[in-house]
Amino acid sequence: MISVPSLHIESSRNLISRNRAIITATRQLVARNRRRLNPWWGFSGGSDEQDSADELRSSIRQRLAQGELVPAPGRVWAGRGTGQRCVVCAREILASEVENEISVRADGLEMRLYAHLPCLRAWRDESDALEHRASEALEDFMGGERP
């Protein structure tokens, strides 16, 4: 006949074994889903992001050409986001993002503009490209001579 303490010991061993199996399965699930649990492990660079970036650059190009957006200045101040609206994409700059403050002076007025870091990069790239195209057009107009 099996004693009561032996039954308890055997029952405890079975419970421990099942718990270890559950813990192992949980760890495997966590390892498989790590990318979903932590965005820093995620994949980036999908076609949706590329399409969005292309649309943003196209918008910047158009606004620069129409004079709705001034060329990006070389001097900016950066800090933690304060909730201002980005002049490039019109989204709020969150506290977790870098906020670039730009001071623009025109007609005796000073205006402060704000931009996300990626938006500022795109704005600078498109501003430089516009300046380059304008200098090439001027060079062509002057018959190849540099002004």
C-alpha positions as CSV (number, residue, x, y, z in Angstrom):
1,M,0.0,0.0,0.0
2,I,1.2,3.5,-0.9
3,S,1.4,6.0,2.0
4,V,-0.2,9.4,2.0
5,P,3.1,11.3,2.0
6,S,4.2,9.4,-1.0
7,L,1.1,10.4,-2.9
8,H,1.7,14.1,-2.0
9,I,5.3,13.9,-3.1
10,E,4.3,12.3,-6.4
11,S,1.6,14.9,-6.9
12,S,4.0,17.7,-6.3
13,R,6.5,16.2,-8.7
14,N,3.8,16.1,-11.4
15,L,2.8,19.7,-10.7
16,I,6.4,20.9,-10.8
17,S,6.9,19.1,-14.1
18,R,3.8,20.6,-15.7
19,N,4.8,24.1,-14.4
20,R,8.3,23.8,-15.9
21,A,6.7,22.8,-19.3
22,I,4.4,25.8,-19.1
23,I,7.4,28.1,-18.2
24,T,9.4,26.7,-21.1
25,A,6.5,27.2,-23.6
26,T,6.0,30.8,-22.3
27,R,9.7,31.6,-22.7
28,Q,9.6,30.3,-26.3
29,L,6.5,32.4,-27.1
30,V,8.2,35.5,-25.7
31,A,11.3,34.8,-27.7
32,R,9.3,34.3,-30.9
33,N,7.3,37.5,-30.3
34,R,10.1,39.7,-29.1
35,R,9.9,42.0,-32.2
36,R,6.2,42.6,-31.4
37,L,6.8,43.3,-27.7
38,N,9.7,45.7,-28.3
39,P,9.5,48.2,-31.2
40,W,13.3,48.6,-31.2
41,W,13.6,45.1,-32.4
42,G,11.1,45.7,-35.2
43,F,11.6,45.8,-38.9
44,S,11.5,49.1,-40.7
45,G,11.8,50.4,-44.2
46,G,8.7,48.9,-45.6
47,S,7.1,50.2,-48.8
48,D,4.5,52.2,-46.9
49,E,7.2,54.2,-45.2
50,Q,8.9,54.8,-48.5
51,D,5.7,55.9,-50.2
52,S,5.1,58.3,-47.2
53,A,8.6,59.7,-47.4
54,D,8.3,60.2,-51.2
55,E,5.0,62.0,-50.7
56,L,6.6,64.2,-48.0
57,R,9.5,65.1,-50.2
58,S,7.1,65.9,-53.1
59,S,5.1,68.1,-50.8
60,I,8.2,69.9,-49.6
61,R,9.4,70.4,-53.2
62,Q,6.0,71.8,-54.3
63,R,5.7,74.2,-51.3
64,L,9.3,75.4,-51.8
65,A,8.6,76.1,-55.5
66,Q,5.4,78.0,-54.7
67,G,7.1,80.0,-51.9
68,E,4.8,78.5,-49.2
69,L,7.9,77.2,-47.4
70,V,11.1,79.0,-47.0
71,P,14.4,77.1,-47.8
72,A,15.7,75.4,-44.7
73,P,18.2,77.5,-42.8
74,G,21.5,76.0,-41.7
75,R,21.2,77.0,-38.1
76,V,18.6,75.3,-35.8
77,W,18.2,74.6,-32.1
78,A,17.3,71.1,-31.1
79,G,15.7,69.8,-27.9
80,R,13.0,67.5,-26.6
81,G,9.6,67.9,-28.2
82,T,7.2,70.4,-26.6
83,G,4.0,69.6,-28.6
84,Q,4.6,72.2,-31.3
85,R,3.3,71.5,-34.9
86,C,5.9,70.5,-37.4
87,V,6.1,73.0,-40.3
88,V,6.8,70.2,-42.7
89,C,4.4,67.4,-41.9
90,A,1.9,69.3,-39.7
91,R,2.0,66.6,-37.0
92,E,2.6,67.3,-33.3
93,I,6.2,66.9,-32.1
94,L,5.9,64.6,-29.1
95,A,8.1,64.8,-26.0
96,S,9.8,61.5,-27.1
97,E,10.9,63.1,-30.4
98,V,13.6,65.6,-31.3
99,E,12.2,69.1,-31.9
100,N,14.2,71.5,-34.1
101,E,13.4,75.2,-33.6
102,I,14.1,77.4,-36.6
103,S,14.1,81.2,-36.5
104,V,13.2,82.8,-39.8
105,R,13.4,86.6,-40.3
106,A,11.7,88.3,-43.2
107,D,10.3,91.8,-43.8
108,G,11.5,92.8,-40.3
109,L,9.5,90.0,-38.6
110,E,10.9,87.0,-36.8
111,M,9.0,83.8,-36.9
112,R,9.8,80.5,-35.1
113,L,9.2,77.3,-36.9
114,Y,9.5,73.8,-35.6
115,A,10.3,70.5,-37.3
116,H,10.8,66.8,-36.6
117,L,14.4,65.7,-37.2
118,P,13.5,63.5,-40.2
119,C,11.3,66.2,-41.6
120,L,14.2,68.8,-41.2
121,R,16.5,66.4,-43.1
122,A,14.1,66.1,-46.0
123,W,13.5,69.9,-46.0
124,R,17.2,70.6,-46.1
125,D,17.8,68.0,-48.9
126,E,15.0,69.5,-51.0
127,S,16.1,73.1,-50.2
128,D,19.7,72.2,-51.4
129,A,18.3,70.5,-54.5
130,L,16.2,73.5,-55.3
131,E,19.3,75.8,-54.9
132,H,21.4,73.5,-57.1
133,R,18.7,73.5,-59.8
134,A,18.4,77.3,-59.6
135,S,22.2,77.8,-59.9
136,E,22.3,75.3,-62.9
137,A,19.5,77.2,-64.6
138,L,21.3,80.5,-64.1
139,E,24.5,79.0,-65.4
140,D,22.6,77.7,-68.5
141,F,21.0,81.1,-69.0
142,M,24.4,82.9,-68.8
143,G,25.9,80.6,-71.4
144,G,28.0,78.4,-69.0
145,E,29.5,81.3,-67.1
146,R,29.5,81.2,-63.3
147,P,27.9,84.2,-61.6
